[in-house]
Amino acid sequence: MPSFLQVENISKSYGPKVLFDRVGFNINEGDKIALIAPNGTGKTSLLRILAGKDKSDSGGSIKFLKDIRIAFLEQDYAYDPSATVAAQVFTGDFEQELRAKRILDELGLHPEQRMFELSGGEVKRVALTAMLAADAEFLIMDEPTNHLDLDAIEYLENTLKRSRCTLFMVTHDRYFLDRVCNTVMELDRGALYIYKGDYENFLSKRDERIANYNAETDKVRNVLRRELEWMHATPCARSGKAKYRKQAFWDLKERADQAYTVKEVSMDELSFRTRLGTKVINCKDLCYDWEGQPMISHFTYNFQRGERVGIVGANGVGKSTFLNLLVSSDLPSIQRGESLRIGYYRQEGMQFNEDDTVLETVPDTHLLGKFLFPHDMLSNRISRLSGGERRRLYLLTILMQEPNMLILDEPTNDLDIVTLNILEEYLLDFKGTLVIVTHDRHFLDRLVDHLLVFCGEGRIKDFIGGYTEYRSFLKDQEAERRRAAAAVQKAAPRPSEPQPQAAPAVRKLSYKEKRELEHIEAELAALNEERAALETSMNSGEVTDYQKITEMSARYEQVKREIDAREERWLELSCL
């Protein structure tokens, strides 16, 4: 592939902090590159310099080798709240407007909607429309999947996979990275490293690079020990030593101090100290409307101790509203256990005092160090932190509360991949109840046992399994519907024959099936209550009769089997 972009000797610093110094690289036409680095190390700054929104401190050069169109998707999309979607994305170019109308339609947006009426995810879709409609040869994207629902992420993913554009982006979404990009570029300690291939290959090659670097450091330390003996010789002998050898000693010492240690977010100190009782949160016939629109309709569910639930659905269907109700609503249809201690990570983040330091916000130097806040950052004001560093600090304040139920609303937004990997390991060890709203498919697949799928109009379905299994189920279901429709069309009589009334391609529930569905929902509510009651009795220690305990245990296993069978049939009926 011909070289597309040449970057030479660009640098960026903020005060004494050097983000990167005189780095250079080439991008070839057709490359799709993901830039990876911890928060606060210069990823966004590098993207802005390439897009012409900022300048290198050291001059340097950025040369595109031919006249091309560039589109830049920033994390924070600037827009006029009073403008319509059409006014925001239409440029007066006829071809571009046609593309924009098609993309808006595919993303479920109407050109006459006002920008102030849109949710955060819908605003992000408008930004994506403006970028994609430009039909640019070079796309620069800063966290393109932030705030998007899973359908929109998959739409963008498929669009970029088909596109012949050249792409340079920052993303924390590992599935998105693997399915779109062919190269990983790492920004580490101010230097850039390039790895061809997927994310797993990057991890392997990066470990190799670090091991080689540390092996060289060990060799330098061996030489340093000999030179140190020489430097510690008698003052008389030292006075006549060559200056160049003295300087070489200090150079060696500086290099020997640069051993590479991979920083980790270890949360061993944040142990699960608060015991959670049998009753967590019980929802019974929960209904909630917002401005006349049903967000939750007749939802009955008992959250269990140690359960791991993922919540998915399109933007604006009520996911965050549901979490807020679980945490703070006084509706009688929501009952919380007495020992419940919720740690709630809100999507909108935390309102910090901008003049406070990192240490004043979290007064624990050990934990801050474990959470990627080194000693030289502790006196930094909150106002100087990057978006990702703020999120990391906010997350630490939540985990320090020692909750026995964690409710996380889009915790992956603005967090770098390094932090996400460590957070996943912590959550895998978390003994309490976990409820997660996220668009990160890798996060869902690793952490949850089942999904609550928000379908719109207040309907919520329970799916046993992770996100990949759910999407496979939907694809299989769609394939079956298409086969059924094709069979109906093939069996239809020819035009010359009498035309009977056409059968619908998608069958609706019969009256009998509707009654069965209602009956199953009632049975599930009763069975879940019985299961909870049995758990309470068996864990209370009040039942001591061996025969009684045996009977209760047998009934408990039977109830679990009956719940599984009814849930499977409920899913079959509700998906027709």
N, C-alpha and C positions, 0 to 999 in steps of 0.2 A: 504494500500500500504506500502511496506517496505521502510525504510529510505534509501535514496540514497546518500545524501551528508550532512555532519555535519560541520558547521562553528561555531567557538568559538573565542571570544575575539579578533577580528580584528579591526584595527584602521587605519585612514589615516588623515594626516594633511599636509597643505602647509604653511610653515612659521607659523604665529600665528593663521591661520584659521583652525579650526578643522572641518573636513568633517563628520566623524563618529568616535565614541570612544567605543572600546571593544564591538562591536555588535556580536550577534550570532543568528543562525537560522538553521533549518533543511529543506531539500528539499526531498520530497518523489518521488520514481520512478513514472513517468507518469505525474508529476506536470507540468503545463505550466504557468509560473509566469511572470507577467509584473511588472517591478520596476518603480515606479512613484516618482518624486521629482522635485522641481524647478531646473533650470539650475545652475550649479556651486556649487551644494551641494554634489557631490561625486558619482553620478550614474556610470559614466564611470570608475572611480577609483575602485569601488567595482567589476565591471565586470572584469576588468583587473587583479585584485587580484585572483578572482575565476579561471580565465583562466591561471594563472601562469605567466602573463606578468608583474606583479608588486608584491611588497611585503607589508605586513601589517607593520605599524610602531611599533605595540605593540607585534609583534610575533603572538601569537594565533595559531590556527590550522584549516586546511581545509582538511577534510578526506572524500574521496570517499570510500564507503563501499564495492566496488568491482572494479575489473580492467575493465575500460570502455574507449571508445574512446570519446574524447572531440573535438568539432569544435567551433572556435571562429570567429564571423563576426564582425570586427571592423568598426567604422564609416569611417575611412580613410584606404582604401585597398591599401597595398603596392604591386606594380607590376613593372615589367620591361617594359618600353614603347616600346622597340624594339622587344620584344618577341611576338610570335603568341599566340592566345587564347589557342591553344592546349598545347603549352609549359608552359603556365601559370597554367593550371589546371590539366594536366595529370601527374601522379606521378610514372608511371611504373607498378602500380598495375592493372592487367588486368580487374578485376571486377569493380574497381573504374573508369577506363577509359570508360568502357561500360556505366556506369551510367552517367558519365560526358558528353559523346557524346549524349545520349538521352536528358539530361537536356538542353544542349546547343541548340539542335534542337528545343525543346519545347519553349525555350526563344528567338528563332530567331537569334542565333549567329552562325557564321561559324568558325570552328576550325583554319582555315588558316588566319583569319583576324589578323592584327597587333594591339597591344594594343593601340598604339598612334593614331590609326585611329578611335577609339571608342569614343562615347559621354559619359558624366558622368553617364547617366542611363545605358548604355551598359556595362561600367566598373563595375557598381554595380551588373549587372546580371552575369558577370564573377565571381565576388566574391561569389555570391549566389551559382553558380554552384560548385565552389570549396568546399564550405561548405556542400552542400547537397550530393555531390558525395562521400564525406568521409563516409557517412552512420553511423554517430556518434550517440551514445546513449544519449549524453548530448550536447545540442546546447546552446551557449551563444551568444546573438546577440545584438549589439548596434545600435539602429535606423535602422532596416532592410529595412524599406520602403522608406527611404530618397533617392531621385533622381530616384526612379522607376516610370514608367508609370503605369496607372491603371490596364492594362492587366497583367503586371508582378506582381503587388501586389496581384491580385486575384489568380494568379498561385501559388505564395508563400503561400498565405492564405490557399488554398485548399490542398497543399502539407503538410503543418504543421498540419492541422486538421485531415488528414488521418494517419499521422505518430504516432508511439507509443513512440517517443523520449521524453525525459525530456527536458524542455525548460526554460531558464531564460533570459529575454530580457528587454531592455529599448525601449519604443516606445511612440510616441506622437499621433499615429493613433488610434483613439478611436474605429472605426469600426473593424480594424484589431485586436485590443486588445480583444474586445468582442467576436469575432468569433474564436479566437485561444486560448485564455488564460482562465484558470479556477480559478486563484488566482491573487490578486493584492497585492504587497508589497510596502509600502510607507516608504520612507526615509525622516524623518522630525526631524529637530533640532538634528541631529546626532544619532537618535534612529530609529529602524525599527518596523513597525506595519504591520500585515498580515491580509488580508480580503479575505475570500473565496467568490467566485462569480464574477459577472461582474462589469463593471465600475460604473453603477448606484448604485449598492449595496455598492461599495467602497465609493462613495460620501455620501451616507446616513449614513453609519457606521462611517465615518470620522467626519461628523458633530456631531454625537452622542458623539464621543470620545472628541472632542474639547469642547462641552457643559459641559461634566462631569469634564474635567480638569479645566475649568473656574469656575465651581461651587465650586470645592475644593479650588481654589485660593481665592474665596470670603470668604470662611470659615477661611482660613489662615489670611486674612486681618483683620477679626473681632478679632481674637486672638492677632494679631500684635498691634491693637489699645490699647488693655488692657496692653500688655507688654510695649508699648511705654510710657504709663502713669507711669508705674513702673520705667522705665529707667529715666524719667524726674523728679523723686523725688529729694529731697534735696541732695546736694553733700555729706553731712554727712551720710545720709541713704544709698546713692549709694555705698559709699566706702566699706561697709560691705557686699554687695550683693554677692551671690555665683557666682563664675566664670562660672559654667556650665549654669546658667540662662542667663548670659550675652551672652554667645556663642549661646545659643538657640535663643535669640532675633535676632542676626545677621543672623542665618540660616533662621528664619522665614521671615525676611526682604527680603533676597535673593529670597525665594520662592514666596513671595507676588508680587515681581516685574516681575514675569514670566507669567503674564496673556497672554493668546493666542489670538492674533488678526490676522485674516486672511488678509494678504496683498492683495491689489487689484490694478490692473492697471486701474485707472480711467482716462478717457481722456476728462472730461468735459471742461477742459481748452482749448482743441484743437477744438474749435467750428468751425462750417462751416460759415466762415465770407465772403468768396469770392463768389459772386453770379455767377452762371453759366448761360450763355445765351442759347438760343434755339439751336444754332449750337454748337455741341460738336466736333466730328470727323466724317467726311464723307469720305467713301472709294468708289470710282467709277471705276469699271473695273480694280482693282488693280492686277498687275501681278509682280511676283518676282522670279527669278531663282538664284540658288547658285551652281556654278561649273557645269552648264549645267543641273541641276536637278530643276524641277519646285517646288517651295515651296508654292507659292500662285498663283492661276490661275483664272483670271477674277472674282475677288471677289468684290461685290458691297454691301455696307451696311452703314447705317447712325446710329451711336451711339446716343442714346437719353439721355436727362437730367434725372438723377435718375435711369437709367437702371442698372441692375445687371447681368453681363455676366460671365459665367464660360467657360474656354477654356480647352478642353481635347483632347488627341490624343497620339499616341505612341511616344517614344523618337525619336528625330531626324526628325520629320515631319514639323518643322518650327514654333512651338508655340512661342518660345522666339524671333525668327527672326521677327515674326509678331508684337510682342510688341515693339521691337526696331524701326520698321518702323513707328508704330503709334506715337511714342514719338519724333523721331528725323529725319525721312526721309523728304527730300525735293521733293519727287516724286509728280508730278502734280495730280496724282490719289488719293492723300491724302490731304484733306483740314481740317484745324483746326479752331475752333471758336476763336474770338478775346479775349473773356474773359476766355478762357481755361487756367487752372493752374494745371498741372499734377504733382502728386507725384508718382514717379516710384521706386518701390522696386525691385531691380535686384537680380536675382538668385545668381549671383556670389558674392553678398555682396558689402561692401564698403571698400575702401582702407583707413584705419585709420593711423594716425601717432602713431606708437607703443609707443613712449615716452610720449604722451599726457595722461593726467588723464581723468577719466570719466567726471569730472566737467568741464574740459577745452573743452571737445568734445561737451557736452550739458550743457551750463552755466545756468541751472535753477534747483536749489536744490529741489524745490517743485515738479516739474514734474518728476525728477529723482526718488524721493521717491515714487511717485505714480506708477512708472514703475519698481518697485522692485529693485531699487538701493538705499539701506539705507545709512545713513550718513557715516558709517565707510567704505563704498566702494568708496566714491567720490574721494578720493586721490589715488585710485588704478590706475596704469598705464594700458593702453589698452593691453599691452603685457601679463598682468596677468589674463585677462578675459578668461572665457571658450568660446567655440564656440557659445553656446546658449546665453550667456550674450552679446557677440558681436552682434548677430542678434537682440537681444532686443534693444540694444542701437541704432543700425542702423535703426530699425523700428521707434524709437522715433524721429530720425532726419528727417525722411520722413514726419511723421504726423505733426511735428512742422511747416512745410512749409505752412500749411493751404491750402491744395489742394482742388479743386472742382472736380477733377477726380483722382481716385486712380487706378494705374495699379500695380498689385502685382504678381510677378513671383516666384512661389514656396515659399510663405511666411511662410509655416508651417515647413520647414526644420530646424531642430536644436532647435526649440522652444519647451519648456515644455508644458504639458497639461494645467497647471494653466494659463500661459500666453495666450495660444490659446483660452481658454474659454472667457477670458476678451476681447481679440482682436475681437472675434466674436461679443460680445455685442456692442462694439464700431462700428463695421462695419454695424451692423443691424440699428444703429441710423444715420449712415452717409448719408447725403442728396444729395451727388453728384453722379457722375457716377462711377461705380465700375467694373473693369475688373480683373479677377483672373485666373491665371494658377496655378493649384494645383493638387496633387495626393491624397489629403485628402478628402475622400468621405463625411465625416461628415461636413466638412467645406463647400463643394459645396452644399450639401442638405440644409443647414441652410441659405446660403447667396445669392444664385443666382436664377434668374427667368428663365433663359434659357441658353443653351450651344451652343457654336460654336465648332463643332466636326471636328478636322483636320483628314482627312481620308487618307492622302498621295497623292503624285503626284499633289499637289496643290489644291485638292478638299476640300472645307469647307462646312459643312452642319449645318443648324440651327435647334436645337431641343428645343421645348418649355417644360420646366420642369427641375428638378434637376437630379443629377447623378443616384439615385436609380430608378427614373422613366425611365431614358434612358436605363439602363441595363435591366429593365423589358421589355421595348419595343424590345430590341435586342433579348432577350430570346424568346419572343412571336414570333418574326419574324423568328427566327431559327427553332422553333417548327413547324411553318406553312410550312416552306420549306421542313422540313423532312416529314411532313404529305403528302405534294404534291409529293415528290420523292417516298414515299412508295406507294401512289396511282398509280403512273405511273408504278412502278415495278409490282404491283399486277395486273394491267390491261394488262401487256405485255403478248403476246401469248406464249404458251409452245414451247419448242425447236422443236417439231415435226411439228409445224405449220409454215407457211411462216413468215419470219421475216421482218416486216416493219422497216423503219429507226427509231431508238430510239429517243424519245423526250428528250430534255435536262431537267435535274432535276430542274435547276434554269432558269426561263424565263428571256430573255433579253427584253429590251424595243423595241417595234415596231417602225417603221419609224414615224407613226402618234404620238405615245407617246413621242418620242424624240422631235418632233416639238412642241408638247404641253408643254413639260418641258421648252424648250427655250422661248416659248411665255410667260409662267408664270413668268420666271425670269425677262423678260423685263417688264412685267406688275408690278411686285413687286417693281422694281427699280423706276418706274414712280409713283406708289402709295406712296412709302415711301417719295419721293421728295414732292409730293402733301401734304402729312401729315405734313411734316416739314414746308412747306410754310404756311399752315393753322395755325399751332401753332405760327409761327412768327407773322402773321397778327393779330391773336386773342390776343396775349400777348403784342403787340406794343402799344396799347391804341390809335392808329390812327383811327381805325374804330369806329365810335360813333353811327351810324344809327342802331336802334334796330332791324329792319327787316333784315339788312345785317348781323348783328351778329348772329341772329337766323339761317339764311340760312347757314352761315359758320359753326356753331356748328353742325347743322344737317349733313352737308356734311362731317365734320370731323368724326363723329360717323360712317357714311356709309363707309368712306375710311378704318377705323379701321376694320370693319366687312369684307370688301373685302380683306384686307391684311390677316386676320386670315384664311379665306376660301382658299385663294391661297397658303398660307404657308402649310396648311394641305394637299392639293393636291400635292404640290411640294415635300413634305416629302414622300408621298406615292410613287410617281414616282421615286424619287432619290434613294429609298431603294430597288427597284426591282432588 
